[in-house]
Amino acid sequence: MGSGRPATILHADLDAFYASVEQLLDPSLRQRPIAVGGGVVLAASYEARAFGVGAGMSGWRARRLCPNLTFVSGHFQDYQRFGDEVFDVFQAFTPLVERVSIDEAFLDVGGAFRLFGSPTDIAMEIRHRVRSEIGLPVSVGVARTKHLAKIASQVAKPDGLVVVEPEREREFLEDLPVELVWGVGPVTQARLAASGIRKIGELAAAPNALLDHMFGKAVGGKLASLAVNVDPRRIEGSHRVASMGAQAALGRRLATPGLLRSTLGYLADRVAGRLRESGRAGRTVSVRVRFKGLRSVTRSATLAAAISSTLTLTELASELAGAALADHPREREITLLAVTVSNLVQEPTLQLEMPMDVGDDRYRPRTTRGAARWGVDRSVDAIRARFGRDAVHYATVMFSDVDRVPEAFRELAEHRTEGRARPRPSPATPSTLQR
């Protein structure tokens, strides 16, 4: 299974990150079961997870499972600060760092041997520095590919290190549960289990025809490749974001016009605000509607001009969602709505167009109507920047009953780091590498 390519890819994943930060900030919480959140568990410490408490669980159920559970409201600015400090440690060893979320990243250390030693040495030193300098536990996987490095880091949890040398890849993967394969969620896992496939080794041995029949050639071929560690992806450093999106889980709700408008307004407000914050606008808007049974449909529209207006995005998203529902008249209940804006460009300075009849002007940002919305959005952004996000809302958002996960937590979860220019720290000096 191995090749001539050495194991130089690291996947570093901070352990129970939000809960670990809370325990770091308040030592009295250490080694105690804690959860970030209140009505809903946003994150849980390993001590709480031992009782079955997990993210997304209702607060009452979590307390029932763990009577000694302590809830904390969350220090969201500290999460960002600690995440950035850990990222600085990664960059001290290699410029080839792909940050995939606030608490995990891939590193390619193939060019750092002479400075810092073997990939294993580097992984050990990263764990040491993150623990000693920042105070957080981090698990690291080392392997030939991104896929296997991520699996290794999951096996290493909590607070461990797993190195998979090329010659023992098959042995390592053979008995691991199939849900560790990238892209295997609960539905895919259940379908595989129904065919007797529960371990990665069994997935690797499955006939391609069976996987193609179950999932189609594209997905079936991808699963077959990953099961034998064929993953050609390389580490992608800083790059501009290709899209921005948000989604809301609804349980099972009747797809009424009011629910669509309020939920899509809530999502559009989040997406458009992030677009404006980054100085971007997008031409393509996509809406995904998920029905019961996990079946989803997507509708998209590409505009002549890029938009970032909250109200304009709300209107277009509502039309797309309406079209999706009209095409599926038997589907009366929905479980999720998602809005994504892609085809992004730098948002140009607003300049009014000549008042010419060029067709439907509802979505053009440079009309008189578009300029008025531009002004409203900037006023809302300025108030929120000074007084906080909850200081002002659009009416559709204010009266929406969409799941009320704190906005600060959502911003961290949805945050795209690729487009942020952050100063690169100085390389580690030899003295920092003494163990």
Summary of the structure (lengths in Angstrom):
residues: 435
radius of gyration: 23.8
end to end distance: 34.2
largest distance: 72.4
contacts: 1372
relative contact order: 0.11
helix: 44%
strand: 21%
